[in-house]
Amino acid sequence: MSNGSLNDRDTLPADATWLFPEYDAATLDLEHHSGVIIERILERGTWEQLRWLFTTYGEDRVAEWVRQHGFRLLSKRSFALWRLALGIEDYVAPEWAVEARKAEAW
């Protein structure tokens, strides 16, 4: 995996633009929109898009996003998968989000 540094030639893969229907893909900034990019590709991306994600942001940055935001923003299934895959044991789970998750069906 790379160190996660971005450079000017990094762009969102063309085949991933369908994950961002409310955005103009040409104006998506990889740094500014990193949270939504990480979320959508972890949740619904292909293997190639996942490889791009980890090459672009690095495993540490993706793992930190999952640790900080995954409980709230990923499906239960995806969150469980990425916690396991990235070796995440501790994560942020606000009480309101924990209560909301209890009401959800698996």
N, C-alpha and C positions, 0 to 999 in steps of 0.2 A: 504494500500500500504506500501511497505517497505521503508526504508530510502534511498534505492538505492545503498548501498555499495555492492561491488562485493567480492566474495571469490573464492578460488581455485576450489571448486566443481561446480561452475556455468558454464554451457556449453550451447551452442546453442541447442535448441530442434532439435532432429534428423529429425522431419518432416518439419523443416524450411530450411533445407540445399538447397532445390531446388530454394530458393530465391537468392542464391549466386553462380550461375553457374561458375563464373570466379574465385572463391576462392576454396581452399582446405578447406572444413569445419573443418577438424581436426586442422588446423592452425589458424583459426579465433580467434583473441584475443578479448574478450568481452570489454576490456577497449580501446585498440588501434583502433578497428574497430567499436566502439560504434555508430558513425554517420551513417555508411552504414547499420548497423543492425537496428537502430531505423527507418531510412528511409524506408527500404524495408518491415519491419513488419507493420509499420503504413500504408503503401500504399497497401500491398497485403496479410497481414497475416490473419490467422484464429483467432477466439475468443480465443482459447487456447494459440496461439502464442502471442496474445496481452496481455493476462494475465501474461504470462512469462515475456514479455517486461517490463510491469509496475512493476512487482515484482522484477525484476533484477535491473532496473535503477531507479525506483521511479518516481512518477508522476511529481515532480518538475523538474527533469533532462529531462524527455521527453518533458515537456512543454517548457523548455528553448530551447531545440533543435528545436522544432516547431517554437518558437518565432524568433530564429536566422537564421534558414535555411529552414523552411517549405515553404515559398513563392517561393523560387527558386527550391527546390528539390522535392516537392510533387505536385501531380496533383492539379488543381484548386479545384476539388471536395473533395479530401482528405484534402487539406489545410483548406477548409471551415469547414469540419466536425470536424477536430481536434482543430481548433480555438474555435469552439462552445463547444465541449466536455470539453476542458481544460480551458475555460474562458479567452482566450487570446484576448485582445483588441489591444494591440500595438505589432508590429512586424517589423522586418527588411525587407525592400523591396527596393533594389538598383534601381536607376532610369532605368538602362539598362534592368533590369529584368521586371520592370513595363511595359516598352515599348514593350518588347518581348511578354509579356502576352497579350497585347492589340491585337496583330496580331493573336493569337491563337483562334481557334473555341472552343466553350464550348463543 
